[in-house]
Structures are given as C-alpha cells and as structure tokens.
C-alpha cells in the first residue's frame, strides 16, 4: 500500500520545455517553465543574437518566451551554462 503522506512530501520537479513550431512558414522556438521570463529573454537575446518576445497562451494563461528560428540546442546549452540542470530541460519538436 502506498503511503499518501510520503507521496505528498516528495519534491516537485519543475521542467523547462523547449518547443519548435512553424508560424507563417518560419520556425520559432518556444520556452515554457522559466521563473523569470523577462530577465531570461533579455539575456538569451544578447547571448544568442536573436529576436524574441514574451507571449501568453490564450487557452491556459501560460507565459512563454518565443525566439525567432530553431534555437532549441543553443538555448539548452545556454541554460545549462547559467546553472539549470540538463535533466530538467525537455526538448520537443518534429
């Protein structure tokens, strides 16, 4: 039998999701799960020399960062470089 109290006390793992989408024939990278999207967007734009913006989902009010181009691998390297654990970054796409 499972002890409910130990299950509820377990630490919650927060993931950062990197998605690739096509919008109007161009590819964009979406980053979900950032603690401070505004500061992170500014740092990523300077580091990767790319354009980007902060967007809010109309369906479920999730705030995410949108970057121009397929930058999933470069964003993951950047996030690991600033101290995010590689295990907590999930890369999605086609």
GIPE-V697054 format. One line per field, one symbol per residue. phi: phi as a letter, one per 20 degrees, with the letter a starting at -180 (. if undefined). psi: psi as a letter, one per 40 degrees, with the letter a starting at -180 (. if undefined). A space follows every 50 residues. Layout:
phi->???
psi->???
This chain:
phi->.eefffffeffeedddddddcdcmndecddddnffcffffgffffffelc eabdccffecleebeddfoedgfffffffffeoefffeddddqd
psi->ihhdddddeiihhhihhhihihhfeiiihhhieidgdddddddddddefi iiihihhddefhhihhihigfddddddddddeehhddehhhia.
